[in-house]
Amino acid sequence: VTKNLGALAGFGLDSLSAGNQIDWRLLNNELRSQRWYADTLRSWQWNPATYNLGASVGDLLNGRHYPLARRLRNISDKLAQAPAYYAAAKANITGPTREHAELAVQQNEGGLAVFGPALADSVRKSSLSDAEKQLLTQRIAGAQRAVQGYIDFLKKDVLTGREFRSFRIGQALFDRKFALDIQSRYSAGQVLALAQQHKADLLHDMGRRAARLFPKYCAGQPVPKDTLVLIRQVINKLTLKHAPREGFADAVKRQIPTLTKFVNDHQLLTQDPSKPLVVRETPAYMRGSGAGASVSAPGPYDKQANTYYNVEPLPPTWTAAQAESYLREYNDYTLQILNIHEAIPGHYTQLVYANRSPSLVKSIFGNGAMIEGWAVYAERMMLEAGYGQNSDEIWLLWDKWNMRSTLNAVIDNLIQTQHASEQDVVALLTGAGFQEEAEARNKWHLAQG
């Protein structure tokens, strides 16, 4: 890292084109970030979930850049080092957090599925020689033992009888992490202040819309004097319409063609039908972080591979009440906004465009604020273009959804720097955020990372 930073320093910014100046800044930030994460934050010591071989093997297996045989040879080379990889992981872990140790167990248990029937079937049908197939099969078995050994280590040695550090990183580390991750002219403190102001603006708009909707959905009832109570009563009516527990992922799939058609009909931007979007249940090795939906996109070296829209299924251990709470959070209105944000024309579309950049630096080291900012902008762009018939219903629930992004900026700061408790966070999100309790507790888990 030091060597590469020195090489970058040899370029005078004034001698570079505007595009290359941006590339220089992206590379400089990436290198400084890598050094800071390794030397200062040192999460490789206290976050056992850092180590998960299933995730990288799953990405290789699902890729399209190289033929199957070549990808399997790459997987074989990687799995040859599985015992050493997990031995190093065990040696590295010092002063872990309980929360990340528990997450590591869950995700590595999910990662074992990567080394199961799908991988074995790919080996069988590949053009590898018999000797290569035999060697890879042996290495798969060795990787399974290494992963299971790590899980056993976490359960028996890490999660029992050991002191844990707090998952909270404190003000100084949070401020620096924010600056490196977000790459904004605003500091973490300034964003917190802006978020608090935007929260007030959203509540004002929600109050106006809820007042107009109240006679329609709460006919005959007295109008509450408390604006928060008024908004909550209307939202409680709107969120009754939602997908069934077993049909959540299917409801997502059904909406994608509708969004594509709206974007095309209104000529909002040019879609690329040759780049597939595949809705799937979130792989087990990615679950447990609190992110109910996400996008896994191929990079510029694998442009023809699928982009996966990961939808986490409701845990089978949830009670009917927990499931109902979650489904009401992702009601029929909000689910459309979620799909705009994650898929079309949000993250999926933006990442397809990113792969077209003539600069590999911009494609690989994208700006996080821009990526997330585009998805949030796309939500409002769609509604302002007429999606949802400009109804107060969809705008009220967009306000609620946007309040989530706003409060995320608040609670991330409060949790990491001001010792906000789970009770504090859930109270804020279910109060002024109007979130369902299941979603609020998911956010508590997500913010710990």
N, C-alpha and C positions, 0 to 999 in steps of 0.2 A: 504493500500500500504506500509506504513512504517513497519507494522508488518511482511509482507511478505519479504520485503527487509532485515529485520533483520534476518529472518529465512534463507534466502539465504546466508547471511554473515557467518552463522554458518558452511558452508561447505568450507573446504580448497580445492582450485582448484587442487592442486597437488595430492589430494587424489581421484580425480574423473578420470574416463576414458576419453579418447579424446572426445567421443560422448557426454558424460555427461557434459564435460566442455563447449561444444558448447551450450547445452541446458541451462546451467547455465547463459551463457552470453546472450542468447536470452531472458530468463526470466528477468534477471537483467535489460536489456535494455527496455523491455516492461513495467516493473513496474516504472522505472525512467521516461519513456515517458509518462505514464498515469499521474503521479504526475505533471510533467512539463506542460502537456496540461491543466490540471485542475487548477493548482495554478499560472502558469506564463503566458502561452498563453491566457488562459481564453476565448477560442472561444465560449464556451457555453453562454457567455454574448453577444457577438457582431455578432454571426453568427446564425440568425434565421432559416437557412436551416438545422441546427443540428437536429431540431425537426420535425420528419416525421414518423408518426405511420404507414402509408401505406407501407413503405419499409419493416419493420419487419414482419408485418402481411402477406404481399405478399410472403416473404420467407417461412414462416410457411405453408401457404396454398399450395405452390408448392413443399414442401419437400416430401421425401419418407421414412424417417427413421422410423416414427411411422404410424400406421393405421390412416385413415382419422378422425375417431371419436376422437382419442386422440389428434390429431393436432387441431381439432376444439375446444376441451376443453381448450387447451393451448391458443388458440386465444380468447376464451371467457374470460378466466382469465385476459388476457392482456387488452382486451377492457373494462373490468370493471373499469380499472384505467385510461381510456382515458380522462375523464374530469379533473382528478387531474394532469395528465401528461401535458396537454396543459395549465392548470392554472399555473403550475410551469414554463413552457416555457415562458409564458407572464411575470411572475414575474422576471425571470432571465435576460430577454433582457434589456441591458443597453448599450447605445452608439453603436448601430448596424451600419453596413455598408449598404449603399443603395443597393449595388450589391447583397449581400447575402439575404437581405430582399426581393428583387424582385425574386431571385431564390427560396426562401422559398414559396412564393405565387405560383409560377409555379409548383413546385414539390408537394406541398400539394394539389393543385387542381388536379394534376394527381393522387395523392394518394387516392382521393375520389373514383376513379374507382375500387380500390381494394375492397371496401365495397359494390360493386354493384352486378350485376346478377350472376357472377361466384361464389362468396362467398355464395350468397343465394341459388344457385343451389346445392352447396356442402353440405350445411346444410340440404336441403330437402332430398337428396339421402343418407345421412349418417345414421348410426345406433344409433345416439343419441336418448334418450327418448324424448317424446313429450314435457315434461317440460324443458329439456335441450335446445331443439330447440327453444322453446318460449323465454327462457331467453337469448340465444345467439342472437336471432333476435332483442330483445329489446336492447341488448348491442351494436349491429351493428348500430342501429338507434342513440343511444347515442354517439357512436364514430363519426358518420357522423356529428352530431351537434357540437361535440367538434372540429373536424377538420375545419368545416366551420366557427366556431367561431374564431379560430386562424387565418384563412385567412382574415376574416373581421377585426380582430384586426391589422393585418399587414397592410392592405390597409388603414384603417381609422386612426389608432393611430401611426403606425410606419413610414409609407411612406409619411405622410403629416405633415408638420409643425414641423419637428424635425431635430436637427443637427445630422449629420452622421460622424462617424469616417472614416478614410481612410482604405481601404482594405489592404494597404501595411503595412507589419509588421516590416520593418526596418532591418538593418544589424545584430544586436546582436541576435534578435529572429530568423531571417532566418538562421543564422549560426548554432544555437543550434537545431532548427527544422530539418535542413538538417542532422546533425550528428545523431540525434535520429531516423529519418525516414530511412536513407540510410544505416547506420551502415557500413561505409567504412573507410579505412585508409586515404582516401583523404578528405580534408576539402572542404567546398563549394567554397572557393577561388581557390583552386588547380584544382577542377573540371572545373571551369569557364575557367582557363588558358588552360587546356587540350582540352576543347571544341573549343576554339578559334583556336588552332593549328590543330585540326581535321577538322575544317571547311576549312582551307586552303588546306589540303590534298585532301579533297573531291572535291573542286573546280578544282584542278589540274587534277584529274581523269575524272571529268565531261567534262572538256575542251578537253581532248584527244578523248574521245568517241564521243562527239558532232561533232568534226572535221571530224571524219570518217563517221558519219551518214549524215552530211550536204549535200553531193552530192546526196544522195539517196532521201532525203525528201525535199530538197530545190534546186532542179536542175535548173540551169540557173540563179540563183540569186548570186549576189556578196557575197563572204565570209566576214562576219563582222570582223573588226580588234579587236573589243572589245570582249574579251572571254565571258563575261556575256551575251552580246547580242547574240553571237553565240549559247551558251547553251540554252538561252530562245527561240530562233527561232526553234531549233530542238524539244525542249520539247513541244512547242505549236503545232507542227505537231503530235507528238506521243499521246498527250492527247485528240485528237479529237475522238478517239475510246473509248467509255464508255457506260455504261448501260443506259437505258431510265429512266426517272424520276420515273415512277411508278414501275419499275422493279429492283430497286437497291437491295432490300433484296433477291429477287429471284436469282439475279446474284451471290450473296454470297453463297446461298445454293447450286447452281450448281457446284461451284468450290470445295466444301469440298471433294466429292468422288475422284476427280482428285488428290488432295493433298495426301489423304490417300493412294491411289494406288502408287504414286511416292515414298512415304516413304517406303512402303512395298516392292516394286519392287527393290529398291536400298538398302534395309536392313539397313536403317539409324538408326532405333530404333524399338523396339517392341511396337505396338499399342495394345490397349485393346478394342476390339469391344463390350464388355459387358457394357462399360461406355458410355452412350448416350450423343451426342452433339446435342442440339436443337437450330437451328437458329430462332430467333424471333425478332419482332420489340421491341426496348427498351421500357419497361414499362413507362407509363407517369410519374410516380413518380420519375423516374431516369433521366428524360430529362432536358435539359437546361444548363448543366454544360459545354458544349462544346466538350464533348467526343462523337465522332460519332459512335464509336464501343467499346465494352468492353465484358468481360467474367464474368459471375456469376457462380462460381463453388461451389459445395457442399463441406463441410469440412469432416474430418475423421469420424465424427459420423453419416454421412448420405451419405456414399460412393456410394450407388446405385441410388441416385437422379440424375436428369438431370443436365448437365452443359449447361447453356444458353449462347449462343453467341448473344449478344444484338446489333442490328443494328438500329440506330436511323433513322427513315424515314425523308425525306426532309419536312420541315415545309410547310403546305399548304399556308401559308401567303407569302412564298418566290415568288419573280417574276421569270419569265423565265430566266432572266439573272443571278440571284442569284443561281438558280438551276443548270444552265449550268456551272457556275463557280465551284460549289461543285462537280458535276459529272466529270468534267475534272480533278479535283484534285484526285479523286478516279477512274481514267481511267482504262482501261482493264489490263494494266501492273501493276499499283499500287494496284489495288484491289487484285491481286494475292498475292502481298507482304503483304498487310494488313491481308489477311486470313492466311498466314503462321505465321505471328506475333501473331495474336489473337487466332488462332485455332490450326492448324496442320502444323508442330509439335511445335508450340509456347506455349502460355499460357495454352490452354486447356490440351495439352499433359503433360506439366510440372506439372500442378496441379493434374492430375490423378496420376502421379508418387509420388507427395508429400503425397497423402493420403495413399500410401503404406508404408510410413516410420514407422518403429517400435517405433519411438519417437513421441508421440502426441505433444510434445513441438515444434518439427520441423514442423509438419504438420500445426499447428494452428498459430504459431508465425514465419512464414517464413521471410526470409531476402528479403526486397523489391528490393535491388540492384540485387540479384540473380534472382528473379522472372522476373524482366524486362530485366535483362541482358541475360537470356536464350532466351527470345523471339527475341531479337535483334540478338543474335548469330544464332538462328535457321534460320533467313532470309538468312544470308550469307552462312550457311551450305547448304541450299537447292540449292542456285544458284551455289555454287562451286561443288555440286554433279551433276550439269547438268540441273537443272530445268530452263526452259526458253531457252534451247539450247545454253546457254552461249552467247547469243546475246548482242550486244552493246545496243540495245533498253532496254532490261530489266535491264541490269547493270546500264545504265544511270539513269533510273527511280528508281533503288534501291539506287544509290548515292543520288538522290533527297530526297528519303524517309529517308535515314540515316541522311541526313542534317537536317531533321525535329527533330530527336532525339537530334542531336548535338545543334541545335539552341534552343531547349527547355531548355537545361541546361544553355544557355546564357541568354535567356529572362526571365526565372524564377528569376534569380539573379538580372537582371537589373530592372525588374518591382518592386520587393519587396524591393530592397536596394538602387536603384539609380533613382527612380521616372521616369522610362521610361514611356512615354505616349502611348496611343493606336496608335497614328499616327507613333511614333517611331517604335513600335513593328511590325505594319503592313508593314511599309517600309522595315524593315530588312527581314521579312519572305517572302514578295513578291519579294524582290530584290535578295540578295544572297541566299535566301532559295527557290526561284522560285515557291513559293506556290501561289495558287489561292487566291483571296481576301476573299472569303467566308471561306476558311479554316483558313486563318490568323486571321480573326476576331473571329472565334470559339476558336482559341488558346488564344487570349486575354482574353476571358471569362473564359477559363479553368484555366489560370494562376492566376486569382484573388482568386481562392480557396485555 
